[in-house]
Amino acid sequence: MSSSDLSGRYGRQMLLPDFGEEKQRRLLAGSVLVIGAGGLGCPALLYLAAAGVGRLGIVDFDRVETSNLHRQVLYNAGDIGLSKAEVAAARIRAANPDTAVDVFNTRIDTGNALGIIAGYDLVVDGSDNFPTRYLVNDACVLLGKPLVYGSVYRYEGQVGVFNFPDSATGTRLSYRDLFPRPPAPEEVPNCAEAGVLGVLPGIIGTMQAGEAIKLLTGLGEPLAGRLLTWHWLHNSFFEFRLSPDPAGVSAAPENEAAFKKTDYDLFCGQETGRVKEVLPEEFERLAGEENWLVIDVRNPGEQPRLAGRPYLSVPLSGLENRLPELQGAENLLVFCQAGARSLKAARIISERYSHKTVCSLKGGINAWADYQRRQGESTDHLPGNQQSIP
């Protein structure tokens, strides 16, 4: 690309002190892999492409849902049901033809992570679950790739850079130094359980794009060895300096063979043991059989309701006290909003009654409602047939 072509599109940022044509050409020669094209990944992809990053990779196996649209700004109502990775790639290509886009419409796992990540200069992690975060971190450590981390929880967001030398100490810290051990799944609910304000991941994802641009151009001081948090309600920023995990429990797998043998769901406590997770299709079949007791462990008032099928309302907070009331059922089917609370409830029931068959709806009633929409049905306006345990 000629200098005049560069200045025509990127001239405003090339005017910045210490930026110029050299840094712009670094961006054009650079490559970034974005894990997750959701609330964080969408703004990161948009601004990386707008800045002129030469090649972007998008890893996401999910499809666009209505609930995504208030924060995942690459999608619109006409995209519902389509592949996020494919739609995001088309929008990025339309926004900047200078940027090549690779699509990985697949779940990242120990079998493909090293091969995918190896082809990029750095990784932006926009995932929303701990198994993926640890997996991506460990792959980046093995490959020596910088990792730009971001996360949101209700009104707070975090940004940091891992596997890159801290300018003060020269130390390369990883995600495992921040979180040596993952929390229990039920301790940190996802956006479907806890809620999320659309603007928050937009800002955090844009910050991640800013850190990636620093790493590609060499400008500024990346957030290596530091964690930046922003609280929307108070508009307050805090910066924490990180240090290596002193207990020594945070080591990533030492080689490719060990990495591929690691069960990240098990490590993060998301193994189901005797509890089976069922998809909406199987949930529909089982819920219609007379020998299955269906239990909603959400709080009263959460929507949508389960339509046309009898079920019991037993909020998770009161489940322990109500366990004796479940003795008569041999097969139990548990659901919540997004799957985390029902999985915890199913484990509690299974531990108390080891002889029972206990299943949890994977993805919760959100996944069920999306499945129903795809089938041309609606769950939002039907009252269902709720039965509350007194």
Helices and strands as residue ranges (DSSP letters): H 3-14, H 20-29, E 31-35, H 41-51, E 55-59, G 66-68, G 77-79, H 84-95, E 100-104, H 113-117, E 122-125, H 130-143, E 147-153, E 156-162, H 175-178, G 185-187, H 191-194, H 199-217, E 226-231, E 236-241, H 256-261, H 264-267, E 276-278, H 280-287, E 293-296, E 310-313, G 316-318, H 319-322, G 323-326, E 331-335, H 340-352, E 357-361, H 364-374, E 385-388
